[in-house]
Amino acid sequence: MKGKLFRKYAVLFVTLVTGALLANGLIEIYFSYQENKTALARIQREKALAAALKIEQFVSKIELQISWIAPRGASGVSPEKVEYVRLLRKDPAITEVRFIDSAGREQLLVSRLGMDREKSGADFSQNPAFLEAKRGKTYFSPVYFRKGSEPYMTIAMAGPRKRSGVTVADVNLKFVWEVVNQIRVGKAGGAYVVGSEGNLIAHTNISLVLKKTDLSSLPQVAAARESPLNPGQEEKVSVARDLQGRQVLTTYAPISPMGWFIFLEQPLAEAFVTLYASIFRTALFVLAGIVLSILASLILARRMVTPIRALRDGAARIGAGDFGHRMNVHTGDELESLGEEFNQMTTRLQESYAHLEEKVKARTHDLNEAFQQLEIANKHKSEFLANMSHELRTPLNAILGYTELIVDKIYGDVPDKIQEVLERVGENGRHLLSLINDVLDLSKIEAGRLTLSLNDYSMQDLVQTVITSVESLGAEKNLALRTEVPSDLVTGKGDEQRIAQVFLNLVGNAIKFTDEGEVSIEVATSNSSFLVSVSDTGPGLSEDDQQGIFEEFHQVDGSSTREKGGTGLGLSIAKRIVEMHGGSIWVESTPGKGSTFWFTLPIRVEQQEEQK
Amino acid sequence: MRHKTFLLFAILVIGFLSGPLAANAEKEGKVYRIGWLGPTYRVFDKVLLEELRKLGWVKGENFVIEYQSWGCKPDQIPKLAAELARHKVDFIFAVHTTDTFAAKNATSKIPIVFTMVGDPVGYGFVSSLARPGGNVTGVSSNLIEITGKAFQLLKEAVPGASRIACLHNPARGQLAHQFLEKMQAAAQTLGVKLQSVQAQDPKDFDAAFKAMAEEQAQGLVVLSSPPYNSYVTQIVDLALKNNLPMIVLGPTYWPRAGALMSYAPEYPHQYRSAAHLIDKILRGAKPADLPVELPTLYEFVINLKTAEALGLEIPESLLVRASEVIE
């Protein structure tokens, strides 16, 4: 992940620059190869043409001289010997010349090596030289070797008339060898002459010629023999293999009258020395260019990537909350302005963040204050209520006491009609008293004045006491009261009276809201707590009612409360008491099927839980 | 990292540049030693050295010559040849048949080039002209082949001659024998009587010419050979004294000295051809693969003063043929 961009840039730059350099180098090499080849071939071709011309001139000069002498024998009679001697004198390449009459008989032989002879009458009538020349053409024999080592060719020419004889000259071709020998193409290149049959006529290495080497299988020779070029024709360059299998650059020129070809060749390795040098130079420059460009690319990529990395790292720091960080990018381009934008953004972010923090602090402070005030107010309210309840209870007790005294006829007889009213007064007074008690309890709890008196108690006894006190209520509604309390329950520690208050509230409610069926109390232990449930078969509670049932002044619905009586504070007080013991209370209920109230109570409560 | 890259680059550059330099440094600096075996240093050697120079071989620069010349003492030749072989020269240049013979006996490894051997195959120097096959090659003087021609030329100069003598050196053995055979064949063709006369030393010359005079020879064909070439004037004088028209199968200094005619290969050209062979051998060719060269140019020289002195009318056919006429 890290350094990916650097690599990308570096690879991109290097690829681009190297590719361009390589392409340029290769194109240069290709063109210089072509140009070099063409230029070399042109030079070779010029040389070949010059050499061919030399050889042609050599032959045509002899041909011309024979053509001067040939008509002398027109009548079929031998021309003067002196003419032939002169011919020999003029052209040292002619070793022997003979005159053959129209019947094919040798009439005269003049030789440089052997003895001259006249009228030998030797039969030449079937000799190809005689036959060809008689047909009116100049005859060029294939090359042959005297004594196995001297190259010779016979040139024969007839006189102009039908009865003309034929002049036959044996021509030493050492001159052609000398021409070929003198041709140097570079240091290792040379020339050779190939006859019309593809046989080697002249070569720098004479022994190859004397071995009668056949070159017709060499592709360049075969090609030349197939389509001889005209001297003016543009040469196509060919790279071929020579006899030794070396690669050579070869060109040729035809030697026309005899149908020979002169080939010039130069080993490629030598011909292209300058080309190779220039290729080498180009390669060197390309290499140097590549190395430099790689270095430059690396530096450039680094320069491009470094600010980007700085931006990334800066963004990461700012993102982590370091608003004091500033980008430090000085590239003088878009990246720098990006960095500046970042910095401005950070500044604004820092400002607004600081502002926000102050605001939050102030609001929190305000909230705390309001909360404290609220708490104080609440406390005051609770204290007021507690005091009020106490103050209310005293006159109410007096009212109730006096009422009872009147009912008990302490103050004399009371008419029946008044008796009945007084009982109703006492009944409502007691209800009012229990209301005030509840309010007092709740107020005490909320004001933090209620303290538990923690003592050992027996849960069985406690449950029994509760049952005893509500038995009559159950019996009135014809309800079954069932308890299930294990006999081996351990002794608990807590405020027995308050716990009994919770039981009474729950059981009282159950009896109150249940019209038929049963109310059952079950106690179990789990995890060093008592688990208590109070179930009934009453109307049950809806989901919504279950939600707020433990809140102060909550009643399921007005009508039933009015009918059933109650302050709406009982469950709230029960909840507070359970929680003060460190337990919890909840309800499970299905509407129409009854409700079960559960609460847990730590078995040993050593300390009262703080109320919030 | 950058230092490393630079170092690598530098090494590459240095490597590339030093490659060609190292190749150039390996230049041939060899100086060849050529052994020279012959009678005396003569004018033709200059021709040889000039031609060698044209081919890139400069005496004292890339070759040196160890001269072993025997002057008038042919019996020294084997010893001198052995000396050259012992000195392990790179190459032996043997002028004449006798030199070649001695050199070939002295070594079968050192390349030998000759210029004046009449019949290299006959002497067994080479197995064939086209493929010498051994350590010897050279330029043949081809004198035997043109013997008949020389005879005929003499007969043309002296048409009426019916008795013609030939002078040769018996020391040449095989060559002298072939010469004689050729002469006899030519005599038969031309219908003249041949007198064979031998002479090995200057002291034999008087007797030889005396024998010719006794046989009434009307012409003389001389096969030149090293000892004869040293006594040209003596032989020419004897011929003139005896009124003998003479043709020599030998160098042009014969007619210049007063012989009537000479017919032979062009000697300077022989040496030039030899120089080309030497060049090829020094460049690595094997003598076994270098065909023996036959002369391409022949010189026919006539001394008209001698003709006049002899009272001879030289026919036009001869004058036309002559490459040089001395008047």
Chai-1 contact restraints between the chains, C-beta under 6 A:
chainA,res_idxA,chainB,res_idxB,connection_type,confidence,min_distance_angstrom,max_distance_angstrom,comment,restraint_id
A,K81,B,S317,contact,1.0,0.0,6.0,A-B,restraint_1
A,V82,B,E316,contact,1.0,0.0,6.0,A-B,restraint_2
A,V82,B,S317,contact,1.0,0.0,6.0,A-B,restraint_3
A,V82,B,V320,contact,1.0,0.0,6.0,A-B,restraint_4
A,V85,B,S317,contact,1.0,0.0,6.0,A-B,restraint_5
A,V85,B,V320,contact,1.0,0.0,6.0,A-B,restraint_6
A,V85,B,R321,contact,1.0,0.0,6.0,A-B,restraint_7
A,R86,B,V320,contact,1.0,0.0,6.0,A-B,restraint_8
A,R89,B,V320,contact,1.0,0.0,6.0,A-B,restraint_9
A,R89,B,R321,contact,1.0,0.0,6.0,A-B,restraint_10
A,P92,B,L297,contact,1.0,0.0,6.0,A-B,restraint_11
A,R112,B,Y298,contact,1.0,0.0,6.0,A-B,restraint_12
A,L113,B,E145,contact,1.0,0.0,6.0,A-B,restraint_13
A,L113,B,I146,contact,1.0,0.0,6.0,A-B,restraint_14
A,G114,B,G148,contact,1.0,0.0,6.0,A-B,restraint_15
A,M115,B,G148,contact,1.0,0.0,6.0,A-B,restraint_16
A,M115,B,K149,contact,1.0,0.0,6.0,A-B,restraint_17
A,M115,B,Q152,contact,1.0,0.0,6.0,A-B,restraint_18
A,K147,B,L129,contact,1.0,0.0,6.0,A-B,restraint_19
A,G148,B,S128,contact,1.0,0.0,6.0,A-B,restraint_20
A,G148,B,L129,contact,1.0,0.0,6.0,A-B,restraint_21
A,G148,B,A130,contact,1.0,0.0,6.0,A-B,restraint_22
A,S149,B,L129,contact,1.0,0.0,6.0,A-B,restraint_23
A,S149,B,A130,contact,1.0,0.0,6.0,A-B,restraint_24
A,S149,B,P291,contact,1.0,0.0,6.0,A-B,restraint_25
A,E150,B,L294,contact,1.0,0.0,6.0,A-B,restraint_26
A,N172,B,T296,contact,1.0,0.0,6.0,A-B,restraint_27
A,K174,B,T296,contact,1.0,0.0,6.0,A-B,restraint_28
A,I206,B,P291,contact,1.0,0.0,6.0,A-B,restraint_29
A,S207,B,D289,contact,1.0,0.0,6.0,A-B,restraint_30
A,L210,B,A130,contact,1.0,0.0,6.0,A-B,restraint_31
A,L210,B,P291,contact,1.0,0.0,6.0,A-B,restraint_32
A,L284,B,F16,contact,1.0,0.0,6.0,A-B,restraint_33
A,V291,B,F9,contact,1.0,0.0,6.0,A-B,restraint_34
